[in-house]
Amino acid sequence: MAQQAPALEVRQLTRRFGDHTAVDDVSFVVAPGRRTGFVGANGAGKTTTMRMIMGVLAVHGGEVLWGDRPITDADRAQFGYMPEERGLYPKQPVLDQLVYLGQLRGMTRRDASSEATRMLERFGLGGRTKDKLEALSLGNQQRVQIVASLLHRPTALILDEPFSGLDPVAVDSMVDMLRDRLREGVPVLLSSHQLDLVDRLCDSLVVLSDGKVMAAGTGDELRARGPRRFRITTAPDAGWLREEPGVRVVDVDGARAVLELDGPDTQDRVLRRAVDRGLSEFTPLVPTLSEIYREVVR
């Protein structure tokens, strides 16, 4: 196994466009061999942050660290970067430009051709290597862009909306390729609007809103910060719960209600009273990442 890469750290990163602060004192760490999901609405500052990490945009405050030192252009040259806007050449054959890009990253022509062909076959594009990029569907163009970012065995991966346009089979193929890099200790930062997919795939999450980090941690840690919701069913009607202190009734439909409880004491009291009223269900509700996201950016 190759030596594990360092951690990628963003420390108090700031970027302004005129009077507008697009990224405001943003800090987080992408650990080696871990996938960190970067989520937020359009304009939240995700792409701007990624561009500063890659040196595409100047940093107006803070710093990017690679391990225990400031990142250098030489470090970035070994990263795999997938921008949201495709950066390949539409009129060039797929394999030719992948080999060219591999050579720019220090690969021999032979190694670049062999690895690109192997990866294209894994994506179901083994028969399209001589086609011009523009002849492919948008989803297949996205597959080629992914191969370009992974081809040279990067030391870190910065992927901006990598799942855009991919069908479920292609997503599975990409996840398999990422696992190969994770086993080598490569830190992976990826952004996506597909929150449930990010929740399933990523080890930790960073939620950005208006250029600020609103929450960060594992999915379980973010859920633990959210409201404690339960579904309860009592006969003949659950409307009595509206009068209970420490209870917020999110929804009620006849005998069934969805509640938020302010603590264990309230939970115990409500359960005792519900038993007296014919309790038939009391189920904790695990929030989705989408629900957590709405809570933290509200």
C-alpha positions in Angstrom: 0.0 0.0 0.0 1.2 3.5 -0.8 2.1 5.8 2.0 -1.1 7.5 3.4 -1.6 11.1 2.3 -1.7 14.0 4.8 -5.0 15.6 5.9 -6.3 18.5 3.9 -7.2 21.4 6.2 -9.1 24.6 5.4 -8.5 27.2 8.2 -10.5 30.4 8.4 -10.7 30.7 4.7 -12.2 33.9 3.3 -12.9 35.2 -0.2 -14.6 38.5 -1.2 -16.0 39.6 -4.5 -16.3 43.4 -4.2 -18.4 44.1 -1.1 -19.8 40.6 -1.0 -18.1 38.0 1.2 -18.7 34.7 -0.6 -16.7 32.6 1.8 -16.6 33.8 5.4 -14.1 32.3 7.9 -14.6 28.7 6.8 -12.7 25.9 8.6 -12.8 22.1 8.3 -10.6 19.1 7.8 -10.7 16.4 5.2 -9.1 13.4 6.9 -6.9 10.9 5.0 -8.8 8.0 3.5 -12.2 9.6 4.3 -14.9 11.2 2.2 -16.2 14.6 3.4 -19.4 15.8 1.8 -19.7 19.5 1.2 -23.4 20.5 1.0 -25.2 23.8 0.6 -27.5 25.7 -1.7 -26.4 27.4 -4.9 -24.3 30.4 -3.9 -23.4 29.0 -0.5 -19.7 29.2 -1.3 -18.8 25.5 -2.0 -17.4 26.0 -5.5 -15.5 29.2 -4.4 -13.9 27.2 -1.5 -12.9 24.4 -3.8 -11.3 26.8 -6.2 -9.3 28.4 -3.5 -8.1 25.0 -2.3 -6.9 24.3 -5.9 -5.3 27.8 -6.3 -7.8 28.8 -9.0 -8.9 31.7 -6.9 -6.8 33.9 -4.6 -7.3 33.6 -0.9 -8.3 36.9 0.9 -8.0 35.5 4.4 -7.0 32.2 6.1 -5.0 29.4 4.6 -5.1 25.9 3.1 -2.9 23.3 4.8 -1.6 20.0 3.4 -0.6 18.1 6.5 1.1 20.4 8.9 2.2 23.1 6.4 0.8 25.5 3.9 -0.2 23.9 0.6 2.0 24.5 -2.5 1.4 24.5 -6.2 3.5 21.3 -6.4 1.0 19.7 -3.9 -1.9 20.8 -5.9 -0.4 19.4 -9.1 -0.8 15.9 -7.7 -4.5 16.5 -6.7 -7.4 15.2 -8.7 -9.8 18.1 -9.4 -13.2 17.8 -11.0 -14.8 21.2 -11.6 -18.5 21.7 -11.9 -18.0 23.0 -15.4 -16.5 20.3 -17.6 -13.0 21.1 -18.6 -12.3 18.7 -21.4 -12.0 19.2 -25.1 -15.3 18.4 -27.0 -13.7 17.8 -30.4 -10.8 15.6 -29.3 -11.1 11.8 -29.1 -11.7 10.6 -25.5 -8.6 8.4 -25.1 -6.2 10.8 -26.7 -7.0 13.6 -24.4 -7.0 11.4 -21.3 -3.5 10.2 -22.3 -2.5 13.8 -22.8 -3.8 14.8 -19.4 -2.1 11.9 -17.7 1.2 12.9 -19.3 0.8 16.4 -17.9 0.5 14.8 -14.4 3.8 12.9 -14.9 2.6 9.6 -16.3 4.2 7.9 -19.3 2.2 7.7 -22.5 2.0 3.9 -22.1 0.8 4.0 -18.5 -1.7 6.7 -19.1 -3.2 4.8 -22.1 -3.4 1.6 -20.1 -4.9 3.1 -17.0 -7.4 5.3 -19.0 -8.5 2.3 -21.1 -9.0 0.3 -17.9 -11.1 3.0 -16.2 -13.2 3.7 -19.3 -14.0 0.0 -19.5 -15.1 0.0 -15.8 -17.5 2.9 -16.8 -18.9 1.0 -19.8 -17.0 3.2 -22.3 -14.5 0.7 -23.6 -15.9 0.9 -27.1 -16.0 4.7 -27.2 -12.3 5.5 -26.7 -11.8 6.8 -30.3 -15.1 8.9 -30.2 -14.9 12.6 -29.8 -16.1 13.8 -26.5 -19.0 15.8 -28.0 -20.4 12.6 -29.5 -21.1 11.2 -26.0 -24.2 11.9 -23.9 -23.8 14.3 -21.1 -23.8 11.5 -18.6 -21.0 9.7 -20.5 -19.1 13.0 -20.7 -19.3 13.2 -17.0 -17.8 9.7 -16.8 -14.8 10.8 -18.8 -14.4 13.8 -16.6 -14.3 11.5 -13.6 -11.6 9.3 -15.2 -9.6 12.5 -15.9 -9.6 13.4 -12.2 -8.7 9.9 -11.0 -6.3 8.8 -13.8 -2.9 9.8 -12.3 -3.5 8.3 -8.8 -4.0 11.6 -7.1 -2.9 12.4 -3.5 -6.2 14.1 -2.8 -9.5 14.5 -4.6 -11.6 17.7 -4.9 -14.8 16.8 -6.7 -17.5 19.5 -7.5 -20.9 17.9 -8.2 -19.3 14.6 -9.5 -22.7 12.8 -9.6 -24.4 15.3 -11.9 -25.9 13.5 -14.8 -24.9 10.0 -13.7 -27.4 7.2 -13.6 -27.4 4.8 -10.6 -25.1 2.3 -12.3 -22.5 5.0 -13.1 -22.7 6.3 -9.5 -21.9 2.7 -8.3 -19.0 2.5 -10.6 -17.7 5.9 -9.4 -18.1 4.9 -5.8 -16.0 1.7 -6.5 -13.3 3.8 -8.0 -13.3 6.2 -5.1 -12.9 3.2 -2.7 -9.7 2.3 -4.5 -8.3 5.7 -3.7 -9.6 5.7 -0.2 -7.8 2.5 0.5 -4.6 4.3 -0.4 -5.4 7.0 2.3 -6.5 9.7 -0.1 -8.7 12.5 1.4 -11.8 13.2 -0.7 -13.9 16.4 -0.6 -17.0 16.2 -2.8 -20.0 18.5 -3.2 -23.4 17.5 -4.3 -27.0 18.6 -4.2 -28.1 15.0 -3.8 -28.2 15.1 0.0 -29.4 11.5 0.6 -26.6 10.2 -1.7 -24.0 12.3 0.3 -25.4 11.0 3.5 -25.0 7.4 2.3 -21.5 7.8 0.9 -19.6 10.2 3.1 -17.9 9.7 6.4 -18.4 13.3 7.5 -20.4 16.4 6.3 -19.8 20.1 6.2 -23.0 22.3 5.7 -22.4 25.7 4.2 -24.9 28.6 4.0 -24.2 32.1 2.9 -20.5 31.4 3.0 -20.4 30.2 6.6 -20.1 26.7 8.1 -23.4 26.0 9.8 -22.7 22.5 10.9 -20.0 19.8 10.6 -19.6 16.2 11.7 -20.8 12.7 10.9 -24.4 12.1 9.9 -25.1 10.6 13.3 -23.6 13.7 15.0 -25.7 16.1 13.0 -28.8 14.1 13.7 -28.1 14.1 17.4 -28.1 17.9 17.2 -31.5 18.0 15.6 -34.9 17.9 17.3 -36.0 14.6 18.9 -39.0 13.5 16.9 -41.4 10.6 17.7 -44.5 9.1 16.1 -47.1 8.2 18.7 -50.5 6.5 18.3 -53.1 6.6 21.1 -56.8 5.8 21.0 -59.1 7.3 20.2 -57.5 10.7 19.4 -54.0 12.2 19.8 -55.2 15.8 20.1 -54.6 15.8 23.8 -50.8 16.1 23.2 -51.2 19.7 22.1 -51.8 20.6 25.8 -48.7 18.8 27.1 -45.9 21.1 28.3 -42.5 20.5 26.6 -44.3 19.0 23.6 -44.4 20.4 20.1 -47.0 18.7 17.8 -45.5 18.7 14.3 -48.5 16.8 12.8 -51.6 15.1 14.1 -54.0 12.9 12.2 -56.7 11.3 14.4 -55.0 8.8 16.7 -51.5 9.4 15.3 -49.2 12.3 15.9 -45.6 13.4 15.2 -44.0 15.1 18.2 -40.9 17.0 19.3 -40.0 16.5 22.9 -37.8 18.8 24.9 -36.0 16.1 27.0 -36.1 12.7 28.7 -38.4 13.9 31.5 -41.0 15.1 29.1 -40.7 11.8 27.2 -41.3 9.8 30.3 -44.3 11.9 31.3 -45.9 11.7 27.9 -45.3 7.9 27.7 -47.1 7.4 31.1 -50.1 9.4 30.0 -50.2 7.8 26.6 -50.3 4.3 28.2 -53.3 5.4 30.2 -54.9 6.5 26.9 -54.3 3.3 25.0 -50.8 3.7 23.6 -50.2 1.4 20.6 -47.1 3.0 19.0 -44.2 5.1 20.2 -41.4 5.2 17.5 -38.3 7.5 17.3 -38.0 9.1 13.9 -34.5 9.3 12.4 -34.3 12.6 10.4 -32.9 12.5 6.8 -29.9 14.7 5.9 -32.3 16.9 3.9 -34.3 17.5 7.1 -31.2 18.3 9.1 -30.0 20.6 6.4 -33.2 22.6 6.5 -32.9 22.9 10.2 -29.3 24.2 10.3 -29.7 26.7 7.5 -33.1 28.0 8.7 
